[in-house]
Amino acid sequence: MHVIHDPAETPGFYNKPGHSALLPLEDVASEKMEAFILSISGAHPELENMLSIDKKFATGLPAGRIVEVAEHEKAQLIAMGTRGRTGLSGLLLGSVAKRVLQESDIPVVIVKSEQPKQLD
């Protein structure tokens, strides 16, 4: 699931380089989701069912919409990734994962992404 949210303070995530900024957000989000799934399935051929997953899109504020859709779909679990920001950046930016944990009555599993390796 991807929640389409292009906040006024950081617009442009859904813009495609070299294309009009007037493309529908849903179209660009769908293209980005397809590219993401293709890259993951290419890097991990053992995940052969990856291409057949049910993709969902919703618009709005991410945390609330994730919980709302999960409840509507009668999900038994919400699994989501996080960049794992800590310290001041995590405090100032907030965390969608943290808000989902607070708002959801459905169990939530958070998977922290690997940090990029620093080159010496």
C-alpha positions in Angstrom: 0.0 0.0 0.0 1.2 3.5 -0.7 -0.5 6.6 0.6 -0.2 9.5 -1.8 0.7 12.6 0.1 2.6 15.5 -1.5 2.9 18.0 1.4 3.1 21.7 0.8 6.3 22.0 2.8 8.2 19.5 0.6 6.4 19.3 -2.8 7.6 17.4 -5.8 8.1 13.8 -4.7 5.6 12.7 -7.4 7.2 14.8 -10.2 9.0 12.9 -12.9 12.2 14.5 -14.2 11.6 15.8 -17.7 7.8 15.6 -17.5 5.1 18.1 -16.7 4.4 18.7 -13.0 0.7 18.4 -14.0 0.7 14.6 -14.2 -1.9 13.0 -11.9 -0.2 12.0 -8.6 -1.9 8.6 -8.8 -0.3 7.9 -12.2 3.2 8.8 -11.0 2.8 6.9 -7.7 1.7 3.8 -9.6 4.6 4.0 -12.0 7.0 4.4 -9.0 5.4 1.4 -7.3 5.8 -0.7 -10.4 9.5 0.3 -10.7 10.1 -0.5 -7.1 8.5 -3.9 -7.3 10.5 -4.7 -10.5 13.7 -3.7 -8.9 13.1 -5.8 -5.8 12.0 -8.8 -7.8 15.0 -8.5 -10.0 17.4 -8.3 -7.0 15.6 -11.2 -5.2 14.4 -13.8 -7.8 13.5 -16.1 -4.9 10.5 -13.7 -4.3 8.7 -15.1 -7.3 5.3 -14.0 -6.1 6.4 -10.4 -5.8 4.9 -9.4 -9.2 1.4 -10.7 -8.3 0.9 -8.7 -5.0 -2.2 -6.7 -4.7 -1.2 -3.0 -4.8 -3.3 -0.4 -3.1 -3.2 3.4 -3.2 -4.9 5.9 -1.0 -4.7 9.6 -0.7 -4.4 11.6 2.5 -2.2 11.7 5.6 -0.2 8.5 5.6 -0.6 7.2 9.2 -4.3 7.6 9.4 -5.0 6.2 6.0 -2.8 3.2 6.6 -4.8 2.3 9.8 -8.1 3.1 8.1 -7.4 0.9 5.0 -6.0 -1.9 7.2 -9.2 -1.9 9.3 -11.4 -1.8 6.2 -9.6 -4.7 4.7 -9.8 -6.6 8.0 -6.0 -6.9 8.0 -4.5 -9.2 10.7 -1.1 -7.4 10.6 0.4 -4.2 9.4 4.0 -4.6 8.3 5.9 -1.5 7.3 9.4 -0.2 6.8 11.2 2.7 8.4 14.3 4.6 7.8 14.9 4.6 11.5 15.6 8.2 12.1 16.7 8.9 15.6 17.6 11.9 17.6 16.6 15.4 16.6 15.6 14.5 13.0 13.2 11.8 14.2 11.7 14.1 16.8 11.2 17.0 14.4 10.1 15.1 11.3 7.9 12.7 13.3 7.4 9.1 12.1 4.6 7.6 10.2 5.5 4.2 11.6 5.4 5.6 15.2 1.9 7.1 14.5 0.6 3.9 13.0 1.8 2.0 16.1 0.0 4.5 18.3 -3.3 4.6 16.3 -3.7 1.0 15.3 -5.6 -1.7 17.1 -4.1 -4.2 14.6 -0.6 -5.6 15.4 2.2 -3.6 13.7 5.6 -4.9 12.7 8.3 -2.3 11.9 11.3 -3.3 9.7 14.2 -1.0 9.9 16.0 -0.6 6.6 19.8 -1.1 6.4 21.8 2.1 6.6 23.8 2.8 3.5 27.4 1.8 4.0 29.8 4.7 4.3 32.8 4.8 2.0 36.1 5.6 3.7 
